[in-house]
Amino acid sequence: MSLDLSLYDKILENRIRLQIMGVLVANESYDFNSLKELLEATDGNLASNLKTLEKESYISVEKSFIGRKPNTKYLVTKKGKKAFENHITSLENLIKQQYK
């Protein structure tokens, strides 16, 4: 019995990156502080994982100001949504294979 892992995405095997993508697929956008609080991540850990997702073009970044305060907002791209969906499908297939 061969297991097809062609849809598995190494970028998304990291817990924080997978959680970020899940949040962004489910929501139109999310800002840095809200993600940090929701995921209970440190600034550095969250920033480095967001940078990895941005480098892969899985997310896009919008910077703006709310009043005089800077606000960084993250959105999932079409490529990122497809990668996330494929990765979840791969995980589901892996689980189904284990319980045949």
Secondary structure by P-SEA (a helix, b strand, c coil): ccccccccccccccaaaaaaaaaaaacccccaaaaaaaacccaaaaaaaaaaaaaaccbbbbbbbcccbbbbbbbbcaaaaaaaaaaaaaaaaaaaaaac
